[in-house]
């Protein structure tokens, strides 16, 4: 089983260097680029567990970046059978590998002796739920984000592919 959660933190919504400009109306959330939203805005505690192993536990990461990264892993698993979750600020990498209809998770640090795994459909459902709850939280707390096309891009990334499943149907 995979579980992915976050804890909103209003104190970390806006990067320190941008707070004054945002308050003065010089930064408009509806027009911020994906890059801006991914690297610095909305840094929340993220928890990511598979089979009882915590790959991320109360790790503070930009929520939009984690949502995009996880959404891309779904596409990469479908297309090539493997994916990575990596972090700009350190060398930690979580490796995902599709084995039949299951996803096996390993990491570059503190990897368990037996790699945890879960059904692809469970992982995909956890990613979709995480992205949906992340978008809902952001829009509820910062309504101007509802107009930002970056959120539509995220929604499209996690929408079901034609035929559903992993794309590796035999």
Secondary structure, DSSP 8 states (H G I E B T S, - for coil): -EEEEEE--GGGSS-GGGHHHHHTT-S-GGG--HHHHHTTSSEEEEEEEETTEEEEEEEEEEHHHHHHHHHHHHHHHHHHSEEEEE-TTS--EEEEEEETTEEEEEESSS--SS--EEEHHHHHHHHHHHHHHHHHHHHHH-GGGGG-HHHHHHHHHTS--TT-S-S---
